[in-house]
């Protein structure tokens, strides 16, 4: 199941290998990891690298380390947080996990309208000013990739204005996963990020404190990207299934 580490930071490589074994089910929830001595021998790493990796696994809530006892594998579906999303998007072979990606897309579509609604209720002059600056940048952005970068800042401003820490942390996780594939998503998001008037409508509703209008405008805008991205994930999933 495990193989010697040959490259990258030793702690990173150990973490990734054990993480993937847990996520794939090779290491089942409720089971115990081999002893530190056995893991060091199987992976070919030193004690420091192994312990750093185990600490990261514990912080990700993938294992429970019992001092003086065995390290228990946890069910990531029950214990892990959104910070694991970025890791889960890519399988060990480098392919995209389309079910995870689809879930991220659906989460984005569900959260963004309510973020805009709360920003309209709680945002102030600083939010309005920042959105206005980002709208100028969006109009002047050269190419879809640069429009995507500005759009991320636009939504970050709305998240800050929403004054909702849970939404902020969820947004951080979504953004990290999104940035990894931003260049691949450019063709399917061109229609969404290129519609500056739609972003203007959201900003106007937020500035006016019109929460329901902000919600509706955001929902309508993201529905366009959601449809194209879901279709892309479905196509990728079919291709992965058909590839021998």
C-alpha positions as CSV (number, residue, x, y, z in Angstrom):
1,X,0.0,0.0,0.0
2,X,2.8,2.4,1.0
3,X,5.9,3.1,-1.0
4,X,9.3,4.8,-0.3
5,X,9.3,8.6,-0.6
6,X,11.6,9.8,-3.4
7,X,11.0,13.5,-3.9
8,X,9.5,16.8,-2.5
9,X,9.6,17.7,1.1
10,X,9.6,14.5,3.0
11,X,6.9,15.6,5.4
12,X,4.7,16.8,2.5
13,X,5.1,13.6,0.6
14,X,4.4,11.4,3.6
15,X,1.3,13.5,4.4
16,X,0.0,13.3,0.8
17,X,0.5,9.5,0.6
18,X,-1.2,8.8,3.9
19,X,-3.9,11.3,3.2
20,X,-4.7,9.7,-0.2
21,X,-4.8,6.3,1.4
22,X,-7.3,7.5,4.0
23,X,-9.5,9.3,1.4
24,X,-9.4,6.4,-1.0
25,X,-10.4,4.0,1.8
26,X,-7.2,1.9,1.6
27,X,-6.8,2.9,5.3
28,X,-10.3,2.4,6.7
29,X,-12.0,4.5,9.3
30,X,-11.5,3.0,12.8
31,X,-8.3,1.2,11.8
32,X,-4.9,2.0,13.3
33,X,-1.9,3.2,11.4
34,X,1.2,1.0,11.6
35,X,3.6,2.0,14.4
36,X,6.0,4.9,13.8
37,X,8.9,2.4,13.4
38,X,7.0,0.4,10.8
39,X,5.9,3.6,8.9
40,X,9.5,4.9,8.9
41,X,10.7,1.6,7.4
42,X,7.9,1.4,4.8
43,X,8.2,5.0,3.7
44,X,12.0,5.4,4.1
45,X,11.9,8.6,6.1
46,X,13.2,9.9,9.4
47,X,11.2,10.4,12.6
48,X,11.0,14.2,12.2
49,X,9.4,14.0,8.8
50,X,6.9,11.3,9.8
51,X,5.9,13.1,13.0
52,X,5.3,16.4,11.1
53,X,3.2,14.6,8.6
54,X,1.2,12.9,11.3
55,X,0.6,16.2,13.0
56,X,-0.8,17.6,9.7
57,X,-3.1,14.6,9.4
58,X,-4.3,15.2,12.9
59,X,-4.9,19.0,12.2
60,X,-6.9,18.0,9.1
61,X,-8.9,15.7,11.3
62,X,-8.0,12.6,9.3
63,X,-6.4,10.8,12.3
64,X,-6.6,10.8,16.0
65,X,-3.2,10.5,17.7
66,X,-3.4,8.7,21.1
67,X,-0.4,9.5,23.1
68,X,1.3,6.3,24.1
69,X,-1.1,4.3,21.9
70,X,-2.1,3.7,18.3
71,X,-3.0,6.4,15.8
72,X,-6.6,5.9,14.7
73,X,-7.9,6.6,11.2
74,X,-11.0,8.9,11.2
75,X,-13.8,9.0,8.7
76,X,-13.0,12.2,6.8
77,X,-16.6,12.5,5.8
78,X,-17.6,13.0,9.4
79,X,-14.6,14.8,10.8
80,X,-12.7,16.8,8.2
81,X,-13.4,20.4,7.3
82,X,-13.6,22.4,4.1
83,X,-9.8,22.9,4.2
84,X,-9.6,19.4,2.8
85,X,-11.5,20.3,-0.4
86,X,-8.4,21.5,-2.2
87,X,-6.6,18.2,-1.5
88,X,-9.7,16.1,-2.5
89,X,-10.1,17.8,-5.9
90,X,-7.1,16.0,-7.4
91,X,-6.7,12.2,-7.2
92,X,-3.2,10.6,-6.7
93,X,-3.0,10.0,-10.5
94,X,-3.5,13.7,-11.2
95,X,-7.0,13.4,-12.5
96,X,-9.8,15.6,-11.2
97,X,-12.3,14.0,-8.9
98,X,-15.4,15.2,-10.7
99,X,-17.8,14.4,-7.9
100,X,-15.8,16.6,-5.5
101,X,-15.6,19.3,-8.2
102,X,-19.3,19.2,-8.8
103,X,-19.9,19.6,-5.0
104,X,-17.6,22.6,-4.9
105,X,-19.5,24.1,-7.9
106,X,-22.8,23.5,-6.1
107,X,-21.5,25.0,-2.9
108,X,-20.3,28.1,-4.7
109,X,-23.8,28.6,-6.2
110,X,-25.5,28.1,-2.9
111,X,-23.2,30.4,-0.8
112,X,-22.6,33.3,-3.1
113,X,-26.2,34.7,-3.3
114,X,-26.5,34.7,0.5
115,X,-23.1,36.4,0.8
116,X,-24.3,39.1,-1.5
117,X,-27.5,39.4,0.6
118,X,-25.6,39.8,3.8
119,X,-23.2,42.3,2.3
120,X,-26.2,44.4,1.3
121,X,-27.4,44.3,4.9
122,X,-24.1,44.8,6.7
123,X,-21.7,46.4,4.2
124,X,-20.8,50.1,4.4
125,X,-19.1,52.8,2.5
126,X,-15.8,51.0,2.5
127,X,-17.4,48.0,0.8
128,X,-19.1,50.2,-1.8
129,X,-15.8,51.9,-2.6
130,X,-13.9,48.7,-3.0
131,X,-16.5,47.2,-5.2
132,X,-16.5,50.3,-7.4
133,X,-12.7,50.0,-7.8
134,X,-13.0,46.3,-8.7
135,X,-15.6,47.0,-11.2
136,X,-13.3,49.5,-13.0
137,X,-10.5,46.8,-12.9
138,X,-13.0,44.2,-14.2
139,X,-13.9,46.5,-17.2
140,X,-10.2,47.1,-17.9
141,X,-9.0,43.5,-17.4
142,X,-7.3,42.0,-20.4
143,X,-8.5,38.5,-21.0
144,X,-10.6,36.0,-19.2
145,X,-7.9,34.9,-16.8
146,X,-7.4,38.4,-15.5
147,X,-11.2,38.9,-15.3
148,X,-11.3,35.8,-13.1
149,X,-8.7,37.2,-10.8
150,X,-10.6,40.5,-10.4
151,X,-13.9,38.6,-9.9
152,X,-12.3,36.7,-7.0
153,X,-11.4,40.0,-5.3
154,X,-15.0,41.3,-5.9
155,X,-16.4,38.2,-4.1
156,X,-13.7,38.5,-1.4
157,X,-15.0,42.1,-0.7
158,X,-18.6,40.8,-0.5
159,X,-17.5,38.0,1.9
160,X,-15.7,40.5,4.1
161,X,-18.8,42.8,4.1
162,X,-21.1,39.9,5.0
163,X,-19.3,39.8,8.4
164,X,-19.8,36.0,8.5
165,X,-16.6,34.1,9.6
166,X,-18.0,30.8,8.5
167,X,-18.6,32.1,5.0
168,X,-15.1,33.6,4.9
169,X,-13.4,30.4,5.8
170,X,-15.5,28.4,3.3
171,X,-14.7,31.0,0.7
172,X,-11.0,30.6,1.4
173,X,-11.2,26.9,0.8
174,X,-13.2,27.3,-2.4
175,X,-10.9,29.9,-3.7
176,X,-7.8,27.8,-3.1
177,X,-9.3,24.9,-5.1
178,X,-10.6,27.2,-7.8
179,X,-7.2,29.0,-8.3
180,X,-5.5,25.6,-9.1
181,X,-7.8,25.1,-12.1
182,X,-8.5,28.7,-13.0
183,X,-6.7,28.5,-16.3
184,X,-8.7,25.4,-17.2
185,X,-12.0,27.0,-16.3
186,X,-11.4,30.2,-18.3
187,X,-13.3,29.0,-21.4
188,X,-16.4,27.9,-19.5
189,X,-16.4,31.0,-17.2
190,X,-15.9,33.6,-19.9
191,X,-19.6,34.4,-20.1
192,X,-19.9,34.9,-16.3
193,X,-16.8,36.9,-15.5
194,X,-17.2,39.0,-18.7
195,X,-20.6,40.2,-17.8
196,X,-19.5,43.4,-16.0
197,X,-23.1,44.8,-16.0
198,X,-24.2,41.9,-13.9
199,X,-21.4,42.6,-11.4
200,X,-22.5,46.2,-11.5
201,X,-26.0,45.3,-10.6
202,X,-24.9,43.3,-7.6
203,X,-22.7,46.2,-6.4
204,X,-25.6,48.7,-6.9
205,X,-27.9,46.5,-4.9
206,X,-25.3,46.1,-2.1
207,X,-24.7,49.9,-2.0
208,X,-28.4,50.5,-1.8
209,X,-28.9,48.0,0.9
210,X,-31.3,46.0,-1.2
211,X,-30.6,42.5,0.1
212,X,-33.1,40.6,-1.9
213,X,-32.1,42.2,-5.1
214,X,-28.4,41.5,-4.3
215,X,-29.3,37.9,-3.7
216,X,-31.3,37.6,-6.9
217,X,-28.6,39.3,-9.1
218,X,-25.9,37.1,-7.6
219,X,-27.9,33.9,-8.1
220,X,-28.6,34.8,-11.7
221,X,-25.0,35.5,-12.5
222,X,-23.6,32.4,-10.9
223,X,-26.2,30.2,-12.5
224,X,-24.5,30.8,-15.8
225,X,-21.1,29.6,-14.7
226,X,-22.6,26.7,-12.7
227,X,-24.3,25.3,-15.8
228,X,-21.2,25.4,-17.9
229,X,-18.9,24.1,-15.2
230,X,-21.3,21.2,-14.3
231,X,-21.4,20.2,-18.0
232,X,-17.6,20.3,-18.1
233,X,-17.3,18.0,-15.0
234,X,-19.9,15.6,-16.5
235,X,-17.9,15.4,-19.7
236,X,-14.6,14.9,-17.8
237,X,-16.3,12.2,-15.7
238,X,-17.5,10.4,-18.8
239,X,-14.0,10.6,-20.4
240,X,-12.4,9.2,-17.3
241,X,-14.9,6.3,-17.2
242,X,-14.4,5.5,-20.9
243,X,-10.6,5.7,-20.8
244,X,-9.1,2.2,-20.4
